[in-house]
Amino acid sequence: MFHREVIAHIARRLPNRSQRDVREVIDLLIELWSDELTKGNEILLPTIGKLSIELQDLQAGGALIEQGRLQRVYGRFRPTPGFKRQIKENTIE
């Protein structure tokens, strides 16, 4: 789902709010979450799960051996048990 689709969907559910209002709220959420994730904090989304960014130091090897140590940055999402069940139920159909 694209950013524009999210805004349009929410605006349809909230007819008293314009797409511009909805876009502003979504953009503020993204800004807040980005700031929190870059600080090493987690984002907890009720009924869905937990989002975090993790850093991992790696010893370079092969063609990158000259680099010494590398830092890997990756996002991690841990779904709640209920959301996992929901995903499994929807993929079985």
Helices and strands as residue ranges (DSSP letters): H 3-13, H 19-38, E 43-45, E 49-59, G 62-67, E 69-79, H 81-92
